[in-house]
Amino acid sequence: MRVRVWDLPLRLFHWLLVTAVVTAFVTAKVGGNAMDWHGRAGLLIIGLLVFRVVWGFLGSSNARFASFVRGPAAIRAYLQGKWQGAGHNPLGALSVLAMLALFAAQAATGLFANDDVAFEGYLYPLVSAAVSERITGIHKLLESALILLVLLHLGAVTFYTRIKKESLVLPMITGWKEVPMEPPTPRGGGFIAFIVATLIATGVVTSRPGNCCRPHRHPRPSKRQPGKSATASRAWRPRRMPVTPTCNASWTKRLPTLTPEPTRSWSTRS
């Protein structure tokens, strides 16, 4: 029987998250000016995750956490082949929760991270440089964990498609799925719930404190020579000083000096 499993907002979230994660990964490897897009992709990921959490309570029944987050008994029943359903299975639910948690941690640490070259996260000014370095280390470690989890997810999708002959990709595109028996009709969600979830996600992303409107960059390295002040490091150029006549028609010139000193004059008598 062909039934509708995934609603449109959930499918949009899924594919937008895939696009944002790929963009963040590629731009991080490219570096340079691409890091600006890395930061934007990170903000998009945060907004999408907030939307998914809200949609997990306001969305349709198959999208709600209460419909697929089960205990050990449900996992045992699934492993024994006794579980039946159209949405996330108990093991898939664990994968969903793990990916949401890791993506959230990765995006949150990225807000305070820096690359020691030109890019600083949107909330970098709120922490010290030492704290930012520690958070950057965590951010890099989480990248490896996320890559491993994504590979496991892709492996599970391939296993279901090739071995169990059950497509997981097509239902996430069309929203429809073939099931052996008719499940309960999905309820909930709707346009108002979608607007509420979108507004909350947008509010979280745009409510950045202070001057965190764009990624901060390290100041350009100064051309000042080490050990010299800004005044001394400038190329010394003698200035043409004004001259004043003296009572005996001689001229007095004040010689330029590097250090301030009282004005002195000397004259040549005929």
C-alpha positions in Angstrom: 0.0 0.0 0.0 1.3 3.5 -0.9 1.0 5.9 1.9 2.3 9.4 2.7 5.0 9.2 5.2 7.1 12.5 5.2 5.6 15.9 5.1 7.0 18.7 2.9 8.7 20.7 5.7 10.6 17.6 6.9 11.8 16.8 3.4 12.9 20.4 2.8 14.8 20.3 6.1 16.5 17.1 5.1 17.8 18.2 1.7 18.7 21.8 2.9 20.7 20.2 5.7 22.5 18.0 3.2 23.3 21.0 1.0 24.5 23.1 4.0 26.7 20.3 5.4 28.3 19.7 2.0 28.9 23.4 1.5 30.4 23.8 5.0 32.7 20.8 4.4 33.9 21.9 1.0 34.5 25.6 2.0 36.4 24.5 5.1 38.8 22.5 2.9 39.2 25.3 0.3 39.8 28.0 3.0 40.6 31.6 2.1 37.6 33.7 1.0 35.5 30.5 1.0 35.5 30.6 4.8 32.9 33.4 4.6 30.5 30.9 3.0 31.6 28.3 5.6 30.3 30.6 8.3 27.0 31.2 6.4 26.5 27.5 6.0 27.1 27.0 9.7 24.4 29.6 10.5 22.0 27.8 8.1 22.7 24.5 9.8 21.9 26.1 13.2 18.6 27.5 11.8 17.7 24.1 10.3 18.4 22.3 13.5 16.2 24.7 15.5 13.5 24.2 13.0 13.7 20.4 13.2 13.5 20.5 17.0 10.4 22.7 16.9 8.9 20.6 14.1 9.5 17.5 16.3 6.8 18.8 18.5 4.5 20.7 16.1 4.9 18.7 12.9 3.0 15.8 11.5 2.8 12.6 13.5 5.7 10.8 11.7 8.0 13.8 12.2 7.3 14.1 15.9 9.9 12.7 18.3 7.2 11.0 20.3 6.4 8.8 17.3 9.9 7.3 16.8 12.0 7.9 19.9 11.4 4.6 21.8 13.1 2.6 24.5 15.1 -0.6 24.5 11.9 -2.7 24.2 11.2 -1.2 20.7 14.8 -1.8 19.6 14.6 -5.4 20.8 11.3 -5.9 18.9 12.8 -4.4 15.7 15.9 -6.7 15.9 13.6 -9.6 16.3 11.5 -8.6 13.3 8.4 -7.8 15.2 8.4 -4.0 14.7 6.1 -2.6 12.1 5.8 1.0 11.1 6.1 3.5 8.2 8.4 6.2 9.7 11.8 5.9 11.4 12.5 2.5 12.9 14.0 2.4 16.4 17.6 2.1 15.2 17.0 4.8 12.6 15.7 7.0 15.4 19.0 6.6 17.3 20.8 7.6 14.2 18.6 10.7 13.8 19.2 11.8 17.4 22.9 11.2 17.1 23.2 13.2 13.9 21.1 16.1 15.3 23.2 16.2 18.5 26.6 16.1 16.6 25.5 18.7 14.0 24.4 21.0 16.8 27.6 20.6 18.7 29.7 21.2 15.5 27.8 24.3 14.6 27.8 25.7 18.1 31.6 25.3 18.5 32.1 26.8 15.1 30.5 30.1 16.4 33.6 30.5 18.7 36.3 28.9 16.5 39.0 30.5 14.4 41.4 29.2 11.7 44.5 31.2 12.8 44.6 32.9 9.4 41.6 35.1 8.4 38.4 33.7 9.8 36.7 34.0 13.2 33.3 32.7 14.2 30.4 35.0 14.7 30.6 34.8 18.5 34.4 34.9 18.7 34.5 38.3 20.4 32.6 36.8 23.4 35.5 34.6 24.5 39.2 34.9 25.0 41.7 33.7 22.4 42.7 30.8 24.6 39.1 29.6 25.0 38.6 30.0 21.3 41.7 27.8 20.6 40.3 25.0 22.8 36.9 25.3 21.2 38.5 25.1 17.8 40.2 21.9 18.8 36.8 20.4 19.7 35.4 21.7 16.5 38.0 19.8 14.5 37.6 16.6 16.5 33.8 16.6 15.9 34.4 16.8 12.2 35.9 13.4 12.2 33.0 12.0 14.3 30.5 13.5 11.9 32.2 12.1 8.8 32.1 8.7 10.4 28.4 9.0 11.3 27.5 10.3 7.8 29.3 7.3 6.3 27.4 4.9 8.5 24.1 6.6 7.5 25.0 6.3 3.8 25.9 2.7 4.4 22.6 2.0 6.1 20.7 3.6 3.2 22.7 1.4 0.7 22.0 -1.7 2.8 18.2 -1.1 2.8 18.2 -0.3 -0.9 20.4 -3.3 -2.1 19.7 -6.0 0.5 16.3 -5.3 1.9 15.0 -3.8 -1.4 13.5 -0.9 0.5 14.2 2.6 -0.9 14.8 5.3 1.7 15.8 8.0 -0.7 12.7 8.1 -2.9 10.2 8.6 0.1 12.4 11.5 1.3 11.9 13.1 -2.1 8.3 12.4 -2.9 7.0 11.8 0.7 5.3 8.5 -0.3 6.3 5.0 0.6 5.1 1.5 -0.1 4.2 -0.4 3.1 2.7 -3.9 3.6 -0.2 -2.6 5.8 -2.0 0.7 6.2 -0.5 2.8 9.1 -2.4 5.5 11.0 -2.9 8.6 8.9 -0.3 11.3 9.7 -1.8 14.2 11.6 -0.6 17.6 12.8 1.8 20.0 11.1 0.1 22.4 8.8 0.9 25.9 7.6 0.6 27.7 10.9 2.9 25.2 12.6 5.4 25.6 9.7 5.3 29.4 10.1 5.8 29.2 13.9 8.8 26.8 13.5 10.3 29.0 10.8 10.0 32.2 12.8 11.6 30.6 15.9 14.5 29.3 13.8 15.0 32.6 12.1 14.9 34.4 15.4 17.6 32.2 16.9 19.9 32.7 13.9 19.4 36.5 13.7 19.6 37.2 17.4 23.4 37.4 17.5 24.6 39.7 20.3 26.9 42.7 20.0 28.6 43.3 16.7 28.5 39.7 15.5 26.8 40.6 12.2 29.5 39.0 10.1 32.5 36.7 10.6 35.3 38.7 12.4 38.7 38.7 10.8 42.1 39.1 12.4 43.6 42.6 11.9 46.1 42.8 9.1 49.7 42.4 10.4 51.3 45.7 11.0 54.3 46.7 8.9 55.9 48.3 12.0 59.4 47.0 12.7 59.7 45.0 15.9 60.8 47.1 18.9 60.0 50.4 17.3 57.1 52.7 18.0 54.7 53.8 15.3 56.3 57.2 15.1 59.8 55.9 14.9 59.0 53.3 12.3 57.8 55.9 9.8 60.3 57.1 7.3 61.8 60.3 8.6 61.4 63.2 6.3 62.8 66.6 7.2 60.1 69.3 7.1 60.6 72.6 5.5 60.4 75.0 8.5 59.2 78.6 8.3 61.8 81.3 8.7 61.4 84.5 10.7 63.6 87.7 10.3 65.6 88.9 13.3 66.4 92.4 14.3 69.7 92.4 12.5 68.1 91.2 9.2 69.6 87.7 9.6 67.6 84.6 9.3 66.9 82.0 11.9 66.0 78.5 11.0 64.8 75.8 13.4 66.5 72.6 12.6 64.2 69.5 12.5 64.7 67.1 15.3 63.3 63.6 16.1 62.7 64.4 19.8 60.9 67.5 21.1 63.2 70.2 22.5 63.0 73.9 23.2 63.2 76.1 20.1 66.7 77.4 19.6 67.9 80.0 17.1 71.3 81.0 16.0 72.2 84.0 13.8 75.1 85.1 11.7 76.3 88.7 12.3 77.9 90.6 9.5 
